[in-house]
Amino acid sequence: MTLTQRQIDEFHQNGYLKYGKILEDEEIELLREQYDLEFEKARKNNSYRNLSIHDGSDVATREVAPQRMLQVMHMSERNIHFRRLVYKKEILDIVEDLIGSNIQLFHDQALYKPANDGGAVTWHQDNGYWKCRPGNLVSCWLTLDDVDISNGAMQVIPGSHLTPVWHEQSKRTNALLEFRDLDESKAVAVDLPAGGCMFHHCQTLHHTAPNTTDRQRRAFAIHCMPPGTRLTSEHQDDQSMAIGFERPLLRARM
């Protein structure tokens, strides 16, 4: 066991766990370099989204938008260093303590808030988007920069993972869903150092505020699930998610 029983109980009670620094300084520098490189490639080949504006906007509109919340999906399929990161033992040891010894990747994503005009992500539960069954996925949210509430640290509502909620389409951008009936006075901001991480349940309500500082915020999320998790749909039967390159088995102790 990597976590203490108190940490495990805290996660199950609150729906999140602030862990702290998990990357060495050398890893942070390498991943920063590769992160910036992959975003530059994504801009050139039009394979990223700006979640702060409507989907379908052209590249020029994305780049000059008043706010930029940039997303690159499946970074581990693009870059060997991020592929290695999703297999990092120290991360999987913690995930194992939270969801069990057999761990499959659901997906990963890089979420970048540039300095000064980094856009917000609205309050939501991840499974409001994913609709996975059973809804017990765990995410490792890792940052390559020091983060606090002013430049886009994760904010969570403790205990909100215990009840799924109805999400509406955001009025600001059709790229995001939103839960509006919320008492934000209950929110907790999770400050982290560069190379730090926190873990949260897929039903924990969370959001990140705009980045209005002169510091960028480079975050990377690894979404993990037990093998056998299924995707639900209104139009067809549940779909199993086969183990493969896109969704590899990260750890197995059969």
C-alpha angles and dihedrals in degrees: 000000000000098000124058118245087250091057092048091049090048091054094049092045098045103024095236142059128205105216106171131211115006103157127075118236092252091054091050093053093048093047092047090054092048093044092055091045093052093049090051090051091047091054091051095049096036095241102134137074134225102216091194093072137045118288112252095043114138124252095259091054091049093054098047097040114129089243131028124201099170124199131191113185125211096013089168089063091054103043132039093212092058089043088059091046094060087056094048107141096218091055095045091048089060094044089051090056089053106041107011141268100296110073130179127184113244092185142300133226142186115226115194128190110187119215118276099004105042109146129230128250111222125238110280148139112242092228088059084074101032103041092202122173123245092028099219104112119140127213129206107210109197129182130206092197134050106271134198133157093279097061100035113287115171115268120199140184107229114232095013092117090076094074128041113223137203115260127206129203109269114253090216100055135001089222091076140057121214141202108209107175093083138135100220091187086080093058120119120202115218108214114197138181121236107285091026128127144193130198127221139180118248091246097049110117109236143156142171124228125227119283106236095160129097089249122092121225118217113185132174125196127202113195113201132189140174112261111263095044109143136211116232126213137182090223105046144018120285113287122223116222108231121215110254144120092299093047106023126183102252097187136003130184100170 
